[in-house]
Amino acid sequence: MSADASRLPSAAPGKVELRGVTKAFVDEKRGRRTVALENVSLSIPDGQFVCLLGPSGCGKTTVLNMVAGFERASEGEILVESRPVDKPGRDYGMVFQQPHLFPWLTVLENITFGPRLTGTPEREYLPQANRYVERMGLRGFEQHYPYELSGGMQQRVALARAWIKEPSLFLMDEPFAALDAQTRLMMQELLLRVWESSRSTVLFVTHDIDEAIFLSDRIVVLAARPGRVSEDLLVELQRPRDYASVIFEHRYVELKKHILDVIRRETMRGMAGETETALETRP
Amino acid sequence: MKRAHNLALVSVLAVAASFVAWFLAAQLKLVDPLFLPGPIEVFETAVELARDGYRQVSLWMHIAVSVGRALLAFFVATLVGVPLGLLMGRLPVVGAVLDPFVQFLRPLPKLALIPLVVVWFGIGEFSKFFLIFLATLLTVVVSAAAAVQSVPVGRIRAAQSLGASERQLFRHVILPSAVPEIFTGIRVAIGIGWTTLIAAEMIASSSGLGWMVMNASSYLRTDVVMLGIVLLGTIGYFLDVALVKAQRRIVHWSGHG
């Protein structure tokens, strides 16, 4: 496999830098220390769309939460634009697996929540909001409440709400995982269309291989127990992309096969590890 | 829609059937009228009391006094209880200080406090107010504190990622998120307050529905007792209906996930 992203020469420090990051949780009841992530280093250049791909329990969401400032690393450091992350911040937009809209606000009020917090005058944020209403296909639903919308639509509102700040960094935690397959495809294409026009840096967590290949410039495959980087791959597919043509490209098939192999290998090792531990602890 | 309609009809029929049973039991003298005065008798008593009053106080006055006492105590309790509960839920130290007292007092039957309350505050209006106030306050405090703590983490994080400061987080996310649960707490509280009313009016009183029922029982005026019970239940029911209406209007989004 060519195109190992980690070996690329990088002159400037990345937009997001993880340096020897370890995250451990202490289970006080059992007095056990669980290592969720071990010695993860990652440098993400400005404007790159990166997918963190891995099975559940590999700590991919933990990476995102630490970059967002919701959790702290046990060891190592995390830098965004060369500044250590110390608290949840204003410099990024985030979308979660659930839309987490504010149910007492209308669609438009949800989208403009951020600018209204910072006291941006209405004449500035309203045209902006209208642009995202249009882009996300929410025209005519501005005055609806979230509970009146479908799951896919709610997630589009969440995207618009995060995007209206036009942040240079996006953190996305399996934003389409809870949607049905049809809606998911539409959302992925929509995301790419909007992203093409902004080219912000994206850190996108998923366990869906097709999603990762279709969306990203680079895929970081994580392995579980403890969570660590197992592969770092460049996607190298032409943009703009659409599913209809991408899935027939040789590179697509090659990448998918490779990632499947990596994951199968890791899973086997994980299972073997579990059996070993089970044998060891047998009285 | 149709189904809900049918169920409402079933409820109406059930109530009507119980009235018919009550009417027949009285009319056919199946039960001694002293134990169970019939609906017609109770209705006549209602007309008589509405005209002449009970013990020099008009029936309307009794109703007004009771509703007034309950609502005043209830409003003050909400006014004090909601901010106190929010504070307890938000600041762990405040929670740790107040929680033991709240948890001790809440399940305590408020009737047991009557002797103390009388010794402390005498037998005036304040004693009655205090009992209802205490009963409602504790429920409101607990529900407000729980409401603050049950705000979904994801919603808080979403707001933080949009740049909300601690203050903005409380004002624009935690507070509105807590409102539906606080409303439910207030509904429970008004029920408890209304229940405590009888106990409160047992403390030497000369008016109010609770007092009327207690007083009538010592003269074996079961018709007045019956009327008092019907009124207490009906008013309690409509207080709750009013709150549910307000809840649906104000927190229209809740219950939709």
Interface residues (C-beta under 8 A of the other chain):
Chain A: A68 F70 P88 G89 R90 Y92 G93 M94 F96 Q98 H100 L101 F102 P103 W104 F113 G114 L117 T118 Y145 P146 Y147 A158 R161 A162 K165 L171
Chain B: P152 G154 R155 R157 A158 A159 Q160 S161 L162 G163 A164 Q168 H172 V173 P176 V179 V251 H252 W253 S254 H256 G257
